[in-house]
Amino acid sequence: MIKELRRQIGTQYGILKMRLKNDTQRNLTNFYSESQNALVIIPNDEKSAECALSVVKFLGKRFRGQKRIVVAATQAATLIGQNTRAQVVRFDENDINFFYLPKKSFTKQFSKQKFDLVIDLNLGFVLFAAYLTVMVESRFRVSFAKEYGDLFYNVQYRSINERNKELPYNSLCDFLGKF
């Protein structure tokens, strides 16, 4: 019960931060093809991270080297690092504060970089990832449709078949390719 209360307080704080940003309305035409660099947030569980690898590889064709940074939990970071050339930033429980938000020491490493595109590959709402998308001040924040998604992301993709873990990630690649 206390855990859930802490999570709710963290979520409300993230929503407040997002509202204070005064996000402007943007034209989504060519948002993907005109982006110069991307930040990708990988799911924490290994099965989803393995499925999300297809998206990271897809983005590797568009963004090379320093232009593509992947944020992943320690166990998923090893998998991503071995299978792609992306720059991987690892996080663990020491980078998450009492309210399940990223600590300032963690977000500080992104403060000098500008991202045109942030993609959260978590299928469900993960407060750490949602708040990180707000903190990096990206023009376009992409995610799967989820609870609180309208508050944190300006591009949401709804997958038709969510039972098969690989299909949403593959169809997200198709969706991004259209822009």
C-alpha positions as CSV (number, residue, x, y, z in Angstrom):
1,M,0.0,0.0,0.0
2,I,2.8,2.4,0.9
3,K,4.6,1.5,-2.4
4,E,1.5,2.3,-4.4
5,L,1.1,5.6,-2.6
6,R,4.7,6.5,-3.4
7,R,4.1,5.6,-7.0
8,Q,0.9,7.7,-7.2
9,I,2.8,10.7,-5.7
10,G,5.6,10.3,-8.2
11,T,3.1,10.0,-11.0
12,Q,1.3,13.2,-9.9
13,Y,4.6,15.0,-9.7
14,G,5.5,13.9,-13.2
15,I,2.1,15.1,-14.5
16,L,2.6,18.5,-12.8
17,K,6.1,18.8,-14.4
18,M,4.7,18.0,-17.8
19,R,1.9,20.6,-17.5
20,L,4.4,23.2,-16.5
21,K,6.4,22.6,-19.7
22,N,3.5,24.0,-21.9
23,D,4.0,21.5,-24.6
24,T,3.1,23.2,-28.0
25,Q,1.2,21.6,-30.7
26,R,3.4,20.1,-33.4
27,N,3.1,19.0,-37.0
28,L,3.8,15.2,-37.1
29,T,4.5,15.1,-40.8
30,N,8.0,13.6,-41.2
31,F,8.7,13.7,-37.5
32,Y,10.7,10.5,-37.8
33,S,12.6,11.2,-41.0
34,E,13.6,14.7,-40.1
35,S,14.8,13.7,-36.6
36,Q,18.6,14.0,-36.1
37,N,19.1,12.0,-32.9
38,A,17.1,9.6,-30.7
39,L,16.9,8.4,-27.2
40,V,15.3,5.0,-26.8
41,I,14.1,3.6,-23.5
42,I,14.1,-0.2,-23.3
43,P,11.7,-2.2,-21.1
44,N,13.1,-3.6,-17.8
45,D,12.1,-7.2,-18.2
46,E,14.4,-9.3,-20.4
47,K,11.7,-10.9,-22.6
48,S,10.3,-7.5,-23.6
49,A,13.9,-6.1,-24.0
50,E,14.7,-9.0,-26.4
51,C,11.6,-8.2,-28.4
52,A,12.4,-4.5,-28.4
53,L,15.8,-5.2,-29.9
54,S,14.1,-5.2,-33.4
55,V,13.2,-1.5,-32.9
56,V,16.7,-0.6,-31.8
57,K,18.1,-2.3,-34.9
58,F,15.6,-0.6,-37.1
59,L,16.6,2.8,-35.6
60,G,20.2,1.9,-36.2
61,K,19.6,2.2,-39.9
62,R,18.5,5.8,-39.4
63,F,20.6,7.0,-36.4
64,R,24.3,6.1,-36.3
65,G,26.7,6.1,-33.3
66,Q,26.2,9.1,-30.9
67,K,23.0,10.0,-32.6
68,R,21.2,7.0,-30.9
69,I,21.4,6.5,-27.2
70,V,19.6,3.6,-25.5
71,V,18.6,3.7,-21.9
72,A,18.3,0.2,-20.4
73,A,18.2,-1.6,-17.1
74,T,21.4,-3.3,-16.2
75,Q,20.2,-6.8,-17.3
76,A,18.8,-5.6,-20.6
77,A,21.8,-3.3,-21.3
78,T,24.0,-6.3,-21.7
79,L,21.7,-7.8,-24.3
80,I,21.4,-4.5,-26.2
81,G,25.1,-3.7,-26.1
82,Q,26.0,-7.1,-27.5
83,N,23.6,-6.9,-30.4
84,T,23.8,-3.3,-31.5
85,R,26.2,-0.5,-31.9
86,A,24.1,1.9,-30.0
87,Q,25.5,3.9,-27.1
88,V,23.9,2.3,-24.0
89,V,23.3,4.1,-20.7
90,R,22.6,1.7,-17.9
91,F,20.4,2.3,-14.9
92,D,19.6,0.3,-11.8
93,E,17.7,0.7,-8.6
94,N,20.3,3.2,-7.4
95,D,19.2,5.6,-10.1
96,I,15.6,5.6,-9.0
97,N,14.4,7.8,-6.2
98,F,11.8,7.2,-3.4
99,F,8.9,8.1,-5.7
100,Y,10.1,5.8,-8.6
101,L,11.4,8.8,-10.6
102,P,14.9,9.1,-12.1
103,K,17.4,10.8,-9.8
104,K,18.8,14.1,-10.8
105,S,22.3,12.6,-10.9
106,F,20.9,10.2,-13.6
107,T,19.1,12.8,-15.7
108,K,22.0,15.2,-15.5
109,Q,24.0,13.1,-18.1
110,F,21.3,14.0,-20.7
111,S,21.2,17.7,-19.9
112,K,23.8,18.8,-22.5
113,Q,22.3,16.7,-25.3
114,K,19.3,17.6,-27.4
115,F,17.0,14.9,-28.7
116,D,14.6,15.3,-31.5
117,L,13.0,12.0,-30.8
118,V,12.4,9.9,-27.6
119,I,10.9,6.5,-27.9
120,D,9.6,4.6,-24.8
121,L,9.4,0.9,-25.7
122,N,7.5,-0.1,-22.5
123,L,4.2,-1.6,-23.4
124,G,2.7,-0.6,-20.0
125,F,3.1,2.7,-18.1
126,V,6.5,2.9,-16.4
127,L,6.9,6.1,-14.4
128,F,10.7,6.1,-14.6
129,A,10.5,6.1,-18.4
130,A,7.7,8.5,-18.8
131,Y,9.4,11.1,-16.5
132,L,12.7,10.7,-18.3
133,T,11.0,11.6,-21.6
134,V,9.8,14.8,-20.0
135,M,13.2,15.7,-18.6
136,V,15.2,15.4,-21.8
137,E,13.0,18.0,-23.5
138,S,12.5,16.2,-26.8
139,R,10.3,17.6,-29.6
140,F,8.7,14.3,-30.2
141,R,7.9,11.7,-27.5
142,V,6.7,8.3,-28.9
143,S,5.2,5.4,-26.9
144,F,2.7,2.7,-27.1
145,A,-0.8,3.8,-26.1
146,K,-1.1,3.3,-22.3
147,E,-2.5,4.7,-19.1
148,Y,-1.3,8.4,-18.6
149,G,0.1,8.3,-22.1
150,D,-1.8,11.4,-23.2
151,L,-0.1,13.3,-20.5
152,F,3.5,12.3,-21.2
153,Y,3.7,11.5,-24.9
154,N,2.7,13.4,-28.0
155,V,2.8,10.4,-30.4
156,Q,1.2,7.2,-29.2
157,Y,0.9,4.0,-31.2
158,R,-1.8,1.5,-30.5
159,S,-0.9,-2.1,-31.4
160,I,-3.7,-4.4,-32.6
161,N,-2.3,-7.6,-31.1
162,E,-0.8,-7.3,-27.7
163,R,-0.8,-11.0,-26.8
164,N,2.2,-11.6,-29.1
165,K,5.1,-9.7,-27.5
166,E,7.1,-9.3,-30.8
167,L,4.3,-8.0,-33.0
168,P,3.8,-4.6,-31.3
169,Y,7.5,-3.8,-31.7
170,N,7.6,-4.9,-35.4
171,S,4.5,-2.9,-36.2
172,L,6.0,0.1,-34.4
173,C,8.9,0.0,-36.9
174,D,6.4,0.0,-39.8
175,F,4.5,2.9,-38.2
176,L,7.7,5.0,-37.8
177,G,8.8,4.2,-41.3
178,K,5.7,5.9,-42.6
179,F,6.9,9.2,-41.3
